[in-house]
Amino acid sequence: MFKNHIFKGLGLVLICAAYTACKLPEVAQRAENKSVPVSFNGSQDTVSTAGIQWRNFFTDPYLISLIDTALKNNQELNITLQDIEIAKNEIKAKKGELLPSVTYGVGAGLDKVGRYTSSGAGDASTEITPGKGVPEVLPDYRFGLQANWEADIWHKLRNSKKAAINHYLSTVEGKNFVITNLIAEIANSYYELLASDNQLETVKKTIELQSSALELMKIQKQATRVNELAVRKFEAEVLSSKSLEFDIQQDITENENKINFLLGRFPQPIMRDKSSFTDLVPATVHSGLPSQLLANRPDIKQAEYELAAAKLDVKVAKAQFYPSLGISAAIGYQAFNPSYLLRTPESLTYSLAGDLAGPLINRNAIKAEYSSANAKQLQAVFEYEKTILNGYIEVANQLSKISNLQKSYDLKSKQVTALNQSIDISNDLFKAARADYFEVLMTQRDALQSKLELIETKKQQLNAVVDIYHALGGGWK
């Protein structure tokens, strides 16, 4: 008869477990798309520049020194390093959940039961020692160990640990992504600073030229060859150029402070070589294959680890629907008198119990958690696909930009050469009374504008090389 009750109880548990498993809510499923085009804009490169270490990619010693300082002091990078430590501790916590938990306890107390209760009536008729009854107030002394362990029969805890590992790997790739962003931002800001230096030098030389032209206009006015309008026009042009000089100086200050911020320090001068900017030749970049982005770009690998973690989180949430098996055990000593506390086996106490429990009715909270885990998994899939698409488009854009900027720079160089020659020609024609002052003025203005644009194009060329190195996933190795 007793065995029949056991089998009936076990059968009821199995029926409840089966019912729980069969009633899981339906969720949307989607496989991630890892396919990418076979090449970038028809490029035949099979080796990617991303494999070059940043110290070998950049050759300016001042820039290398700045990057070195930033990698030690940048606050955002240091914050990300702490995220890695947090993720490490999360793995340790998840590993601990797989092991039994053991606690110790020491206690003392007093216990008085009512006389007209089953316990009180029993104590009243019992002798605690020969000839001595059980006192109404009974002391209680105890110490011992207690252990609890959940058997991971559905891999809930193991999947949770694996998810924590993937989150950790994601934070490592996140740190690498911060490094690539940091290096690219410093390099771009450095080249912007050099460009501003050269623009400032160009404006200063132009002011000298315009000032000489202004003096010439004043002499020509005294000779009645030009009127006061010409003098005022040239004077206004000089003042405009001097105003531009202060605008560029402000840009230099802001760029220096931007770099100092990235380096984690208060404003101070940025050491650099101002003289060789126009002679800088952008590095040759090899795009490699689009499939190499999956291994080179930290943000893509970060998204991949987050997707793997999201899949495991779904399994963990699904396991909540199944019954869990818990085992608990305790052993220790307990007595009403300290002198009896260590008597064995009289004062020895122990227990061993197991329980199987699972959700049966009103599982809305678990269903909601499971549905949320699936929604987050779909988000991770879309994020992964978006990151791959973004990476490919960034590289394709920068390859096209490098090509077009080189063509633009060649044309602007010819334009500057032509306008520099035009300045001498216009001055000679003006002195010979074959050109008016307005032609001289416009020639100088056009020449200044073209020189500033040439410097800007050189900066864009250097920035484009940095950006494609970053887009290919270079800089973190």
Stockholm file with secondary structure:
# STOCKHOLM 1.0

chainA/1-477         MFKNHIFKGLGLVLICAAYTACKLPEVAQRAENKSVPVSFNGSQDTVSTAGIQWRNFFTDPYLISLIDTALKNNQELNITLQDIEIAKNEIKAKKGELLPSVTYGVGAGLDKVGRYTSSGAGDASTEITPGKGVPEVLPDYRFGLQANWEADIWHKLRNSKKAAINHYLSTVEGKNFVITNLIAEIANSYYELLASDNQLETVKKTIELQSSALELMKIQKQATRVNELAVRKFEAEVLSSKSLEFDIQQDITENENKINFLLGRFPQPIMRDKSSFTDLVPATVHSGLPSQLLANRPDIKQAEYELAAAKLDVKVAKAQFYPSLGISAAIGYQAFNPSYLLRTPESLTYSLAGDLAGPLINRNAIKAEYSSANAKQLQAVFEYEKTILNGYIEVANQLSKISNLQKSYDLKSKQVTALNQSIDISNDLFKAARADYFEVLMTQRDALQSKLELIETKKQQLNAVVDIYHALGGGWK
#=GR chainA/1-477 SS CHHHHHHHHHHHHHHHHHHHHHTCCCCCCCCCCCCCCSSSTTCCCCSBGGGSCHHHHCCCHHHHHHHHHHHHHCHHHHHHHHHHHHHHHHHHHHHHHHSCEEEEEEEEEEEECCTTSHHHHHHHTCEEETTEECCSEEEEEEEEEEEEEEECTTSHHHHHHHHHHHHHHHHHHHHHHHHHHHHHHHHHHHHHHHHHHHHHHHHHHHHHHHHHHHHHHHHHHHTTSSCHHHHHHHHHHHHHHHHHHHHHHHHHHHHHHHHHHHTTSCCCCCCCCCTTGGGCCCCCCCBCCGGGHHHHCHHHHHHHHHHHHHHHHHHHHHHTTSCEEEEEEEEEEEESSGGGTTCTTTTEEEEEEEEEECCCSCCHHHHHHHHHHHHHHHHHHHHHHHHHHHHHHHHHHHHHHHHHHHHHHHHHHHHHHHHHHHHHHHHHHHHTTSSCHHHHHHHHHHHHHHHHHHHHHHHHHHHHHHHHHHHTTCSCC
#=GC SS_cons         CHHHHHHHHHHHHHHHHHHHHHTCCCCCCCCCCCCCCSSSTTCCCCSBGGGSCHHHHCCCHHHHHHHHHHHHHCHHHHHHHHHHHHHHHHHHHHHHHHSCEEEEEEEEEEEECCTTSHHHHHHHTCEEETTEECCSEEEEEEEEEEEEEEECTTSHHHHHHHHHHHHHHHHHHHHHHHHHHHHHHHHHHHHHHHHHHHHHHHHHHHHHHHHHHHHHHHHHHHTTSSCHHHHHHHHHHHHHHHHHHHHHHHHHHHHHHHHHHHTTSCCCCCCCCCTTGGGCCCCCCCBCCGGGHHHHCHHHHHHHHHHHHHHHHHHHHHHTTSCEEEEEEEEEEEESSGGGTTCTTTTEEEEEEEEEECCCSCCHHHHHHHHHHHHHHHHHHHHHHHHHHHHHHHHHHHHHHHHHHHHHHHHHHHHHHHHHHHHHHHHHHHHTTSSCHHHHHHHHHHHHHHHHHHHHHHHHHHHHHHHHHHHTTCSCC
//
